[in-house]
């Protein structure tokens, strides 16, 4: 954290932003967590000009993490799904006194991240059955900033997030189309091992082309020449396609 003296010299956040944080805590946190958050927000400084935190929200999220409040939480777009599950489970338990069965991260595969299609939707669904949902704060970056709130309070929550200086969105199709612009939603990630495998295959293809040609010169159109020629063509085709697909993922 920044030096305490430096923090004390920072200006206070404006009253509108401070009241938004306080009301958001009242809407989304247990009374126990509110006792830690409200005094913190009453004295909260403005970190928008700070080189380390960049924004006040980043400072708030660090405070929440250090105190294990599971209130406003950040996830990198490459974050593993286990972390999403861990954050949601603890937020439900600590702030809503609920234990809800969530999807098993194992079902998404070893390489899956929170950015994979329908991951957030899958975890949002069981919450909605209990009158809750995942809310998102749009920070215009490659992170997901999430929290849990009651569905019935969505309009109130959205106004509070706006008062913090951010846009709010949830997982309904309408809001996804209107708001999400910079989100990293990917079906797969670049796999260096797969790329190198197909690159080696492509490099070997000219050798097999030569073998096929030499066979044709010696034997003419024989079964082995046709066999090698056909498989050489297949390897050319699939190696080029696979390399292009991996290259697209890397872009």
C-alpha positions, 0 to 999 in steps of 0.5 A: 500500500502507499505510505499512510502519510501520502494517503492522508494528503490526498483529497477526499472523494466527493460526497456523491461518490462517497454516498454511492459507495456507502449505499452500495455496501448497504445493498450488497453486504452483510451488516458485519461487513458494513461495519468495516466498509462504511467507516472506510468509505467515510474517510476514503481518499481520491486515488484518481491521480495516484500512479500506483492505484490509478483509480479509487475503485482499485484502492477499494477493491484492494481493501476488500481483498485484504479484509476478505469482504468479497464485495467488489471483486476483480478478475483478469480476463484470463483468470481461472474459473476456480477463482470465480467460483471461490469469490462467488461462494464466499460472497454468497456466504459472507454477505447473503448467508447463502450456500448455492450449488454452482457449476463445477469448474472441471466441466470447462476443461483445464485451459478454460478461463472466465472469458470462455463463452457462457461461463458467467451466464452459467454461474449467474443462473443459480444465483437468479433462482435465489433472487440474486445476480452478478453485476458488473462495473465497466472499467473499460479494461481487460478485467471483470469487476463483479459483485452480487446484488438482488435482482429487484434492486438492479435499477438502484444498483445501476444508479449507484454505479453511475454515481461512482463514474462507471457504467453498470451491466449485467448478463442480459442480452440487451445490456451485453449488446449495448454496453460490452465493447472491450470484453475479451470473450474468447472460445480458445487461447493460443496454444504454442505446443499445437502451433509448433507441432503443425509448424513441424508437420508443414516443414516436413511436407516438402520432404514427403513431396520429394519422396513421392516424386522420387517414387513416381519417377521410379515406379510411375503411378503405383499404390505407394506413390498415390498413398504418399501423395494423398497423405502429403496433400492432407498434411499440407492442408491441415497444417496450414489450416491449423497454423492459421487458426492458432495465429488468429487466436494470438492476434 
